[in-house]
Amino acid sequence: MRADELRVRLDRRPFEPIRLHISSGQTVDIKHPEMAFVTRSLVVVGVTAADSKVADYAIHYNLLHIVKIEPLNSEKPKRRRSKRK
């Protein structure tokens, strides 16, 4: 993953929460753009407890290990079928 690709996703307005897939199989959710800091080779993600607005700690991920980005709300709601008479 290139830094500018991730930066484009974080700069979108309105922001759409994203999920990063790491080569280890781990996933990282970024619900607010302010919770991620991108450098040339790393993304630093702040991790919060529950609904806190202040990060409890940060984790550094090498951009080379990010294999996929997807919208966090990628699950489409099920459509209700209307009853036919």
N, C-alpha and C positions, 0 to 999 in steps of 0.2 A: 504494500500500500504506500502510495506517495502522500507526503504531508499536505500538498495542495488539494488532493482529492478529499481527504478527511476534513480539511478546513472549509471546503465548499459546503459539505453537509452540515457542519456546525454553524455556518453563517446564514443558512436559509432562514427566511422570515416569511410566514411564521415558522418557528422552529418545529421540526418533527422529531420526536425522540427516536434514537437509533440504538441498535444492538450490534456490537462488534463481536465477531467470531475470531477467536485466537487459535493459532495452529495447535495448541495443546488440547483443544476441545472446549475450553472455557469460553463463556460468553460474558460480555460486559455491557451493561445498560447505561446509556447516557440520556438522562431525562431532561437535563437543562444544559444549554451550551456553555454556561459559565463553569460547569463542573469538569470541563476538559481543557487541557492546555497542550497545544501541539508545537513540537520543535521539528527540526529537520529529520530526526531519526526516532523520536519518541512521542507518545501521547501520555500525558499524566492525567489520570482520572481520579477525581475526588469521590470518596465513598462516604455516604451518609447513613445514619441510623434512621429508620422509619421515615418520617416526614420532616426531618430536620433540614434547614437551609444552609447549614454550615457543615463542611466536610469533617469527618472524624479522622480520616487519614487519606493518603493518596497512594495509588499504585502506578508504577511506570510500565508501559508496554512498548516494546520495540515495534515500529511500524512494519518491519519485515515479517512479523508474526501475525499481522491482521490479515485474515484470508477472505473475509466477507463482511460487508455492512448491510444491514437490512433495517427497514422501519420497525420500531419497537411494537407498534400496533399493526403488525402485518396480518393478523388474523382477521379475516373478513367476517362480519356478523352474518349469521345464518338468516336467510330470507324465509319469512313465513309464507307458507302456501295457503292460498285462499281455498276455502271449501267449495267444491263444485256441487251445484244442485242438480 
